[in-house]
Amino acid sequence: MTAESRHAAGQSQPAVRRAAGPEYDVGRLAAELQRELRGVVAADAGSRALYAVDGSNYRVMPELVVVPADREELAAAVALVAGAGAPVTLRGGGTSMAGNAIGGVVIDASRHVNRILDLDAEARQAVVEPGVVLTDLLAAAKPFGLAFGADPSSGSRATLGGMIANNACGAHSVAWGTTADNLRSLDLILADGTTLTVETPGTEETAVRRAAGAGRPGREGELHRALQAFVDRNELLISRRFGQFSRQISGYALHRLLPENGYDVARLLCGSEGGFAATLQATVALTPLPAAKVLCVLGFGNSITSADCVPVVLRHRPLTMESINSDLVERLPAEVRDAAVRAGLPAGRAWLLVELGGPDQASAAIAAEKMLEELRDSGSPATASLVTEPAAQGVLWRCRTDAAGLATRRADGAEAWGGWEDAAVPPERLGAYLRGLEEVLARHGLSGASYGHFGEGCMHMRIDFDLLSRRGVATYREFVEQATDLVVELGGSVSGEHGDGRARSELLSRMYGADGVRLFAELKQIWDPTGVMNPGMIVDPPRLDADLRHDGPAKDRKLLTVFSYENDNHDFAQAQRRCVGIGKCRQSSGGVMCPSYQVTREELHSTRGRAHLLWEMLEGDVVTDGWRSTEVRDALDLCLSCKGCLSDCPVNVDMATYKAEFTHHHYARRPWARPLSHWSMGWLPLWSRLAKRAPRLANRFSRLRLVKRFGGIATERDVPEFATQTFTDWFVARSKQSRGPRGKVVLWPDTFTNHLSPEVGRAAVEVLEAAGFDVVLPDKPVCCGLTWISTGQLGVAKRVIERSLAILAPHLAAGTPIVGLEPSCTAALRQDAPDLLAGNPLATAAASSTYTFAEFLSRSGWEPPQVGGEALVQTHCHQHAVLGFDADKALMAAAGINASIPDSGCCGLAGNFGFERDHYAISKSIGERVLLPAVRAASPATAVIADGFSCRTQIAHGTTRRATHLAELLAATLRDAPDRPQRAPE
């Protein structure tokens, strides 16, 4: 959210009527909030559009967005909004798949109300604010051998407040329970501003607890008396309908109020979806981690067969029992699939990942063997693999954790959606449920990839509903109603984890009957008499097929684009539908995406936030200026074009490409409007060729502050110096030793290597010739067009690439491999060029003929010299996303290099980004997150390897070390042993 949006809500807006409450004036409420709060209060189009969707199929535009500065402001915001009669929608990570965190006045607690206030290892508990991300709590608890029992796969972005609202579960809930089971107390604020604390039952008698609650003064005592009268009137109905099995998440947890459950008001709040009160603080229990864990992977012919063995496995008290199937595994990147097989994925079309623990590794393994023995005795057809190595377990768990994103596309690329993604039945009836569900799917011509928590009878699924047409939406409704009847018949719950929200609240009458729904309405009235706390969730819901996010103008907009979007049916709108709000880009640490979000923690700077605004641009009713949209421009401003989302996002959102496309159209026919850096650094290949004529003069000129200023370059940056002799001039002038017996290879002389770091090119020639290859360069200057692509000058980029491909044509016709040294340029040849020049056979040929330096040498069978020693290695983000880094790791291992590869993500410089005046500070912050401290901490004897020119530059600007290309390290070793015999190729 931009600084300008903080007070963009001052203009008066018309009163808005909500069914749940009285009229309220948005402008007046915004003005009052601005007076009372230091945090963000925004009603501008961009801010509202960011929060119009979550991880569900729904879109409801909020009236206001509020981001409180601290816990006290959160309480004040709730009281002020509710007091004005406006709907209060508390939001954490915005990952809800049921649509229960959108609409009204959205109050985002994730940005600032996110402290771990206390962690008491002896008492095994933590005190947290609602915006604490689960993985942050897990990281804090891990040194004490503790964890939070509920661990959904979205834990890297799910907040504790959201988990409480939905009663989140996760992989270990079969052993450690749901969020409710791991709760000790809640500090709450009601709609009328009353604050109170509710605790889970201790050792006191239920009657004593009830009396203590009823005897409290004011609104708190009134609330307890009303709750007790409610449960006394309805005790029989509640005991028969609620709390029947662990994953009965739908509706309110009324059974928690029963005397036999200790009159547990705190756990009643879990799963109430923000409809009763707002959480200001929670005390949660922490679970001791087992000393040892083993992972038993069971393979089956199909998911139904795997479900049939669940009761047998449950008898052995597993820590987890998670399901995946081949539809999902086959969509994983090839290197991940191969790694999973190597890690122990057995033969099959569906798998159960069963984790067992013990006091030591041997005990855990014995427990697993006993389970396998009983499975064999039961006649189960399971194949099995017992995995004890933590790294191998991690590879297999990735197959499961990435499932939510992978399931959003069928294997053939067709779109698939939630909406019926988390129903649950008692585990012993899971096989019957899956058989029945297959019949319902077949009846409607639908299919879906499934995964889930089989140990608790909960299955997740994304189904290929057609949510873009009236007929398709009608089919969606029919399917959901029939699937609900199936679940109810089996004694199940339409929600087993994600809550009811907009997706399932309408179905509760089919599940609980009219009398059960009446209880929900009565309880909602007790807590929230004015009906302003997240209205429409569970009680008085909208139709489940109302407010569907893709049922609007965007689906019919067919924009003329420069990139081809072949994987999205050549449709820019379909490409934008890739983002379904899973929010993995909002993870607080680790991975490559999204570097700017990991520093700012603002939704605007997440991949998801940018994708949402691009979609809103297509929708056109709030973000109205199309390609000229300033809202989208500002959202994309801090995108580093690192391409991390292309690989790290489970649905492969390619924000770098979308940014280039948008920027091209945004400045079309307006060259004067472009940032100065687009001319200075976007045209770097041209300026480099001109500088070649007088490099020393060019270097003196580029160091001038005035020149930096007119080029849009940060004065804090040292502009890289042009080489006095380019790599290509050196190559032409050198005395060639031999033609090489192993054939020709074209070494791509990218701009960075040729003009700025020719020593890398010289080293690469030395290594390739030592490996027996005849190194040649293109006959004329070539360029991949990268700098024009990243600055959205796509017309120029296409012409540059076409000219370069024409120069390469004879080599491509001869099948000569091309080796790239700069990862970003190599990635441009592999991915961007064929996407920009769709149908151009030269682009296709170049993509399939281009290799990284390490890829080519690894495939050649060459044995590298023994470099040895330690090395700190920075993986270039484009290499991570497009090219892969396995070959580099293999080559370094073969050279005896002990490589340490920190999880540093993008270096922060990212080509022109980190040089730009307005981006310098955030560029440095990204570098300081992991990479630069790691380089400073490295021993002087440790080599620092970074193949990317940007990475080496960021390291040079931020530390006293000089990073080297892997080619330089290998060449230096070869020079020390020039007569070393080479192994013949295999």
N, C-alpha and C positions, 0 to 999 in steps of 0.2 A: 504494500500500500504506500503510495507516494506521500511525501510530506504535504503536497498540495491538497491531497484528499482528506487530510486530518480535519479540516474545517470546511469541507465542501458541502456540508449539509445545512448551511444557514438559511438557504432560501425556503420560504414557506411553501408547503405542498398541500394539496387538498386532503381533507379528512379521508381516512380509509376505514371501511367497515369490515370487521371480521366477525364471523358467526360466533366465535368464542367469547367476544367481549364487546364493550361499547366502542363508539367512535373515538378516534384519537387523531391528533394533528401531528404529522410526521415532522414538519418543520419546527413546531414548538418543542416537541420532544427532543429533537436534535440539538436545538439551542440550549435546552436545559442540561442535557448530557455534557455538552461542550463547556458549560459554565462549571460543572461539578467535577469533571474528570480531566486528568492529564493525558489519558490514553487517546487512542484514535476513535473518532466518531465520523463516519463517512456515509454519504448518500449519493456520491458521484457514480456514474454509470460503470466505470471500471471496477470499483470496489464492490458494488452490489453484484455485478456479473461474476466476480471471483467466487462468491459464496452462494450462487444460485443453484449449485449442484453439489452432490457429495459422491459417494461411491455407488450410487444406485441408478435406476433408470429414470429418475425424476428430476424436474427442474421447476423451482419456485423462486421467483426473484424476491430477495429480502427488501424491506423498506429502508432499513439502516443496517450498518455493520459497526459494531463496537468492539474494540480491542483494549480491555482494561489494562492499566499499567501494573496492577498488583492485586492481591487478594481483597484488600479493602475496597478497591475500585470495582472489582467483580461484584461484591455484595451491593455496593451503591448502584451499579448499573442495573442489576436485577430489580432492585426496589424501585428505581426511577422508571424503568420501562414498564414493569407490572403496574405501578401506581398510575401510569398514564392510560392503562387499559390496552396496552399493545402486547402482541404475542411475544413471549420470551423464548428464544431458541438458543440453548447452550450448545456450543460446538467445541469439540476437541480437535482431533486430527482430520475430521471430515471424511472418514473412511466408511461411514455407514452404508451398507448395501441395501438397507430397507427404506431409505429416504426419510429418516427420522431426525435430521439435523439441518433442515432447510426451511426457508420462509420466515415471515415475521421480522422481528429484530434479532439478528444473529449476534450473539456475544461470544467471541472467540477467546477461550481461556487458555489456548495452547501457547500463545506467544510469550506471555509474561508471568502467568500464574502457574509456574512450573518448577517450584523448588521442592527438593526432598528436605523436609524440615528436621527430621530426626531418623536415625536408624539405630535401633537397639538390638544388637546381635544376641545379647543374653535373653532378652524377652522375646526375641524372634518377631519383631514388628518394625514397621516404618510408618512415619507420619509424612504424608505427601499432599501437595496441592493438586487440584484436578487436572492441570495441564502437564503433569509429569509424564513423559513418554516411558512406556513399559521397559524398553531396553536400557534406558538410563537407570531405572530402579534395579534391574537385573545386574547391571554392571556394578552398582554400588553395593549390592548384597553378595555378589559372587566371592569377594575375598574372605567372607565369613562362612562360606560354604552354604549359603542360603539363596533362595529364589522365591519369586512370587508364583503361586501355584497355577494360576490361569495364564496361559501363554499363547494367544492367538498368533497366527502366522503374520498378521499385520503389526506385530509388536514393535517394530522399528519406527512406527509412526502413531500407533494407537496410544491415546492418553488414558490415564487411570480414571479420570472423570467419565470419559466415554465408555470405558469398560464397565464401570459401575452402572451407568445408565442402561446399558444393554445386557448386563450380566454376562459379559464375555467369558468364553470357555477356553478353547485351545487344545493343543495336542496332549497335554498332561492332565487334563481334567478327569480322565478316567481314573487316575490315581489321586490327584490333589484337589479335585473339585473345581467349581466355577468361581468367578469373582466373588459372588455372594458367600461362598464357603470359606473364603480367605479374607473376610472383612471383620474388623473389630469395632469400628465406630465411624460415624459420619458427622461432620459439622455442616449444618444446612442453613439456607435462608428460604423462607416462604415468600409467596407473592406479596404478602402484606408487609414484608420487611422483618418479620419475626425471625430471629436466629435461635437455633437449638442444636443440641447434640443428642444423637441416638446411638446406643451401643448394642452390640450383640449380647445374647444371654451369658451371664457368668454362672456362679454357683448358687445364686439366690433362687428362691422359689418363684414360680411364675406369678403367684398371687401377690407376692411382695413387689415384683417388678411392676405389675399392673397398678397396684395401689400407689407406688411412688410416682409413676407417670401421671396418673389421674389427679394426684394431689399437687402438681406443680401449678404455679400461678399463671394467670393470663392465657394467651392464645395457646401456649404449649400444653397446659393442663386441659384446656378445652379440646384440643386435638386428640389427646390420649383418651379422654372420656368418649369422644365420638368413635374412635377406632375400636375401643372395647365394646361399646354398644353394638357396633356393626358386626363384629365377629361373633358376639353372643347371639345375635339374631340369625346369623347365617352359618353357624358352625357345622351343621350337618351337610349342607350343600357344599361348603368349602372342602370338607374332609373327603367328599366323594369325587370331586372334580379336579382338585388341584394337588400338586406335589406327587403325582403318580409315578414319575420316573425322573432321572437326573436332568435330562435335556428338555423338560417341559418348560420352555422359556416363554412361550406365547402368553399374552395377557399379563396381569399382575400376579405376583407370587403371594396370593391370599393365604395359602397354607402356613406362611411364616408367622401369622398372627395367632394361630391355634395354640391352646394351652400346652399341648404336648410338644410344641416347638418353641416354647419359652416366650411367647409374645414378642417375637423378634422384629421390631419395627425397622431396624437398620437394614436387615436383609430384604424386607419388603420393598425398600427403595431400589434395590438392585433389580434392574429390568423394567423400571417404571418409565424409562425413556424421557426423563426430564419433565414428566407430567405432574409431579407432586411438588418438587422443590429443587433447588440448585445446590450442588455440592461445593462447599468452600474449602473443605479439608477432609482427608480420610486417614484413618489409622488402619493399616492392613497387616495381616499376618504373613510371616515369611516361613517358607518350608525348607527343612534341611535337605540338601542335595545328597543323593546316594553317593557313596564313596566310589563306586564303579558302575558303569553301564555298558551293556552290550546291545547291539542292534541285530535282531533277527529279521531278515527280509524273506517273506514267503511269496512265492510266485504261483499264480493260478491262471486257468484258461479264460476266466471272465470275472467280473465283479460279484456276480451272484454267488458263484462258487466260493469266493473269498468270504462273503458275508455269512455263509452257512457254517463256517468254522469259528465264528466269533465267540459263541458260548464256550467252546473248548479252550480258546486262548484266555478268555476272561478268568477261568478258574486258576490261572497261574499269576494273577494279580500284576499285569503288565503296567509299566509307567505310561506307555502310549500304545495305541493301535490305530495307525493311520493308513488310509487307502489312497492309491493312485492307480491310473490305468495307462495302457499303451498310447491312447489318444493324446495324452499329455506328454508322456515321456518322448514320443516321437517328434514333438514340437520344440523340445529343448535344443539349444545349439549343439551341433555335432560333437564339439569337444566335451560338452557336459554329459551327453549321452555316453560317449566312449568312456569318460571317466567313471560314470555310474556303473558301467559293466565291469570295469577294472576294479571298482570298489566292492563289488559283490552282488550287483543286481542279477538275480537268477533268471532262468528262462520263464516266460509267462506273458500274459496279456493284461494281467492285473496283479497288483502287489499289495501286501500288507507290511508296513514297517512297524515291527513290534519291538519296543524297548523294554528291557528288564534290568533291574538294578540289584545291587548286593553290597555287602561290606567290603568286598574285594573283587577283582576281576574273575578269579576262579569261581567264586560263589555265583556271580552273575551268569557266567557261562554255563554252570551246572543247571541253574534255573532254566536257562534257555533250552538246554538239551532235554530236560524233563518235559518241557512244553512240546518240543518237536516229537519226542517219543509218543506222547499222548495223541498228537495229531496223526502220526503214522498209524497208531492202533485204531483210531476212529475211522480210518479209511480215507482220510483227506488226500486229494491228489496234489498237494502243495509241493513245489520245489522249494529249497531253502538254502540260505546263506547266512552264516553267523559272522558278523563284522565287529571286531573289537577295536580297531584302530580309529581314534577320534577323527583324523582327517578324512578317512574313507566314510565314516558315518556322516560327516558334514556334507560330502558330495551327494550322498543318497538323500539326506534331508532337503537339499536344495531342490531335488525333483518334486518334493511335496510343497515346500514353501512358495515356489514360483507358480504353483498350479492355478491360483486364482486369476493370475494374469493370462497364463497360457490358454486357459479355457475360454477366453473371450473371442477366440477365433477357432473355427474348425480347421482340420488339416488342409482343406482345400481353400482356405482363406475366407470362407463365409463368416459373417459376424454371429456371435452368440452372446446372450445376455443373462443377467440375473433375473430375479423375480420369483423363481422357485429354486432357491439355491441352498437352503439350509434346513429343510424339514427333518424331523427326527422321529423315530419310533423306538419302543423298547428293544434293546439289542437282539434279543432272541427272535424278534419278528423282522429283522432287517432284510433277510433273504426274501421273505414274502413281500415286503415293501418294494424291493428292487424289481421283482418279477411283475408286480402289479403296475409299477411305474413304467416299465418297458411297454406294457400293453397300452397305457394311456398315451405315451409318446407316439407309438406306432399309429394309434387311432387318429392322431392329428398330423402325421407326417413330420414329426419333429425328432431331433436327436440332440445329444449333449454329452460333454465329457464330464465325468464324475470323479470326485475325490472326497475325502472327509474323515470324520472321527468315528470309524466303525466300532470302536470299543464302547461308544455310547449311542450307537444307532443313528448317528447324524451324518447325512450325506450332503455334500455341496455339489452343485451342478450349474453349469452355464448351458443354456439351451438356445438353439438357433431360431428363436422367435423372430417373426417379422414384425418389428415395432415401427416400421416406416409407412405402413398402409393401414387403412381402416379395417380391411378384411383380416390382416395379420394381427392387429390388436384384438379383434373379436375372437380370433383363435386362441390368442394368449389368455384371454379371460376364461374361455371355455376350458382350456387345459388346466388352469390353476384351480378352478372350481372342482373339476373332477379329481385332480390330484389331492385336493384337500379332503374330499370325501374318502379317498383311499386311506389317507393318513389317519383320519378320525376313526375309521373302521378298525384300524390296527392299534388303536389306543395311543396314537402319537400326537405330535405337536407341529403346527405349520411352521413354527420357528424353533430351531434347536440351538440357535446361537446369536443370530444377527438382530433379533428383535422384530417387532411387527411393522412399525412405521407405516408408510404409505403402501407398502407392498402386501401386507398381510392383515392389517387391522380390520379391514372389511370382512375378512374370513372368520373372525373370531366367533361370530354368531353360529356358524356351521360347526365350530369346534366345541364351544361351551354352551350353546343354546341361548335362548332369549333371557332366561333367568341368570345365566352366568354373566352375560354382557350387562345386564342390569346392575349386578354387583360392581362391575368396573365403573360404571357411571356414578354410582353412589359413593364409591371410595374416592374417585376423582373430585367429587363435590366436597368431601370432607377436607381434603388437602388444599384444593384450589377452587374456592367458591366462585371466583370471577372467571375461571376458565382461560387464564392467560398463559399458563405454563405449558409450552409446546403443544398447543391445541391440535386436535385431529389425530393424535397418536393413541391408539388403542380405543379411546372413547370418541364417539361421533366422528368417525374417519371419513375422508373423501373416498371416492371409488378408486379401486386399485389400478384402473386404467386411465385415470385422470392425471394431468400434468406430466405425461411421459415426455422426457427431455428431447427425444428425436422426432416427435410428432409436430414438426414446425417447418418454417420455410427453408431452413438450412439443408434439409435432405434433398430438396429439389434444385438447389443452386449448383450448376455445372460451370465452374470457373475455368477460364483459359489459363493454364499454368505453363511455366517453362520446364519444370521438372515433370517427369512422366508419371510417377506414382504407380508403377506397374504392379506392385504388391497390394495396391488398394483400388484395383479396377480402374486405374487412371482417373481417380476421382479425389480431388482435394478434400471434399466434405467427408468422404469415407475415411480418408487418412486422419482427419480430426476426430472421428468417432473411435479411433483406437484408444484414446484416453477415456477410461471408464471410472476414473477417480480412485483407483486402488491406493495411490499415494506413496508408493515406494520411494519416489523422489523426495519425500519429506523426511527420510531417515536422518537422524541427527549426527551420524558418524558412519564412516566406512563407505566403500564403493566410489564410483566415479561421478554418478549424478547425485544431486545437482549441485555443483560447487558453490554457486552463488546462494542457493538456499541454505546450505550448511553454514554459511557465514551470517546471513541476514535473518534466517528463520521466518521469513515472511512468505505468505502464500503466493504473493505476486511473483516471487522469484523462484518458485518451484516449477518443474516441468509441467505438473498438473495445472498450476495457475495459468501458465502461458497457453496451454492447450485449451483450457476453458474459455479464455478470452478470444482465441482464434475461432472457436466454435460460436461464441456469441457474435463475433463479427459476421459470420455466415448467417446466423439467425436474424440479426439486423434490427431487432426491436428495441434493444437497450444500447448496444454498441452499434451506432448507426452509420458510421462513415466508411464502411467497407475497407478497402486497401489503404485508405487515407487515415484510418483510425489512429488517433494518438494514444488511446488506451492500450491497444495492442503493441504499438511502437514502444511505449514505456515498459510494458511487461517483458518485451524481448530485449530491452536495452542491456540487462545484466546476464543474458544468455551468452555464455562463452563460446558457443558452437563447438563444444568439446566432444559431442556425439556420445557422451556417456549414456544418455537415455536410450540410444539405439540398441545398446546391449544390456544395460542394467534394468531398464524398464521391462517388466514381464510382457508387455504388449508391444514393445519395440517402437514406441513413439520416437520420431526422428526430428527433434526440435531444431537441430542445426539446419536441416533442409527446409523446414517450414519457415525459419527465420530468414534464410536466404531468399526464399520465394516471396515472403511478405515484403522484405526490404526492397527487392527489385520493383515490385508494383507500387510500394509506398512512395518511392522517389521517381517513378516513371514520369518523364517529361518535366521533371523539376530538378535538374542537376544542381541548381544553386542551393537547394534545400538540404542536400546531403551534408553529413558531418565532414569536417575537413580531413579527418583521418581516412575517410574512404578514398580521398585523392592521394594522400601521402603514402599510406601503407597499402591501400587497395591496389595501387599501381606500382608497388614495389618492384616487380619484375622489369618494368620499363625504366624506372629510375636507376635500377641496378645496372642495366645495360648502358645507360648514359654515363653513370659514374665510372664505369670501366675505363673510359677515356682519360680521366684524371682523378683517380681514387683518392689521392692525398688531399687534393683541393675539396673534393666532395665530403671527405671526413671532417675537415676543418669547418666547412660550411654547415654540416648537419649538427655540429656541437653547439651552434649558436642558439641561445635561448629564444631569440626572435623567430628563428627558423622552426624550432620545436612548436612555438606558439601558433604560428601560421599553419603548421601541419597537424594541429590538434593533438600533439604529443605531450605527455606529462614531462615537465621540466626536471622532475626527479629521476627520470630514466636516462641512462647513457645509451645513446643510439649506437647500435652495433656498427663497427667499422667495416668499410668495404675493403676487400683484399687487394693488395697491390698487384697480385697476379691471380687471375681467376683459375678455377680448377680446369676449365676447358682449355685455356691457353697453356697451362702446364702440361696437360695431356697431349696436346698437339706438338709441343716443343720437346717433349721428353724423348729419350732414346729407348725404343721398345726392345725388350730383351728377346721375346719369343712370341709365337702366335698361340701357344697353348694347345695341348693335345686333346682337350676335352670339349672343344667347340666354343663358339662365340656366345658372349653374353653382353647385352646392352646395359650399360650403367646409366641410369637416368640422372642427368645433371640439373637437379632442381635449383631454383634461385638461391635458396639458403646455402646449400653446399657450394654452388658455383661461385657466388660472389661474397659470401660472408664467412664460410668455414671450409675453404678448399682443402684444408688438412684432412678433413673427413673423407673427401673424395679420393685424395692421394692414398690414404690408408686402405680404403676399400679396394682400389686397384691392386695394391700390393698383396692383399689377402686373396683376392680372386685369382690373380695370376699364380700365386703360390699354390692355390688349389687346382691349378692346371687349366684355367679358362683363358680364352682369348677375349680380353675386354675391349669393347668398342663403345663409342659415343654416337649419338645421332649426328647426322651430317650438318645440321643447322641448329640454331637455338630452339629449344622446346620449353614448354611450360604446361603444367597441369591445370592452370587457371584458378588455383586455390584462393589466392588473395582476392580475386574478383568474385568468387563464389561466396566467401565468408562476408563480404561487404555488400552482397546482393546486387552485383553488377553482372547479371547473368548473360546478357547479350554479348558483352565483351568476353566473358568466360567461355561461351560456346565457340566464338570465333577463334579464340586462342587455342582451345582444345582441338578443334577441327584442323587447324594449321599444324599443330604438333602431331596429330595422328597421321596426317598426310606424309609428314617427314618420316614417321615410324613405319609407314606402310610396307616398305621392302623387308624390314626386319620381321614384321608380323607375318608377312607372306611366307618367309623362310622358317617361321616357327622359333625364332630366336627369343630366349627368355629376356625379360626386362627386370632389372634389379633396382629397387628404390632404396635410398639411404635415409631420406626424411620421411618419417611415418605419415605425416599429414598429407604430403604430396602423393605418397604411395597409395594411401586410402582414397584420395581424390581420383586416381586412375582406376582403382578397383570398384568404387561405388558411385562417385558423383558423375564421372564422365559418361558411363552408360545410361545413367538416369537423365542427364541433360540431353544426351544425343540418342534418344530412344530410336532403335531401328538402324543405327549406324553400325555396320559390321566391324569397322575398325575399332570403335569404342568397345564393342563386345570382345573382340580379339585381344585388345590391350588389357582389358580387365582380367581375362583368363590367363594372360601371359606374364602378368606382373607379380613379383615376389618381393618380400622384404629381404634384406641382406641375410638375416638369420635363416629365414625360410629356405632360401635358395641353397645356402651352404649345408643346411641340415639334410635337405633332400638329395644333395649331390653325393652324400656318403663320405665327404671329406673329413679327415681327422684333424681337428685344430691343434695348435701348439698348446702345451700345458702352461697356461698363464698362472694358475693357482691364486691363492690369496683370497681375501675377503672383498666383497663389493656391495655397495649400496646402490640399488637399481631403481630408477624412476621409469615406470611404464608410461609412454605417451598415450594420452587418452584416445586419440584416433586409432592407435594400434590396438588398444584394449577393445575398442568398440567394433572395429571393422576388420582388422587383420589378424588379431589373436597374438598371444605372446608365448605360446607353448614352445615354438621353435627357438625363440631366444633363450628360454630357460634350458632347453635341451643342449643348445650350442654352448652356453656358459658352463653347464655341468660337464660336458665333454672336454672343455678346456680347463677343468679343475677349479673353476671359480665358484667359491661359496657365496652364492648370491642371496642377499637379503632384500626383499621387495616389500617395502612398507605399503600399507593400504592408504596411500596418500591422495589418490584420485588425481584430478587435474592440477597441474603445477600452479595455475592461476594466471599465467601470462597469456597463453592461448592465442598465439599469432598477434594480430593487431590489438586485441582486447586490452591486455595489460599495459600497452604503450599509450593508450588513449587517456587524455587528461582527466576525464570524468570517471575513469575506471581504475586509476592507479591504486587508490586506497583499498578497494575491495580485492584487486588482484594480489596485493601484498598480503591481505588478510587470509586469502585462500592458500597462498604459499605457506604462511605461518601456521596453518592449521595442523599440518603433519610434515610436509616435505622439508622445509627449511630447518626446523628444529632437528629433524633426523640427520640432515647433512652436517649440521654444526656438531652434533653429538658423535658423529662417526670418527673413528680413529684416523690419524693422518696416514696410516698404512692402508686404510681401506680405500679402494678405488670407488669413485662415484661415476656411475654409468647412466647416461641419458641420451638416447638416440635422437630425441627431438630437439631442434634448435631452440624452440621456445623454452623447453625445460632447462636446457643448459644455460640459457640467458637468465632465466629467473634465479637459478642457483648462483650464478655469478653476481647478480645484483643483490642477492639477499644473504650471501655468505662469503667467506674468504676462499672457498674451494672452487676448483675448475672441474666441471664434469666432462667426461669424454664419451665419444661414441664407441660402441663395442668394436667397430672396425679398427679404431685407433689402438685399443688395448691389444687386439690380436696382432696387428701389424708391428707394434713395438716388440712383442715377444718374438715374432718371426725375425726381426732384425737382429735380435740377440742370438738367434740360432739359425743363420741363413742356410746352412748345409743340411738342415734337418730333412730326412727322407719323408716323402708323403705316401700315405697308404693309397693303394689303387682303389678306384671306385668299385663297389660291389655290383 
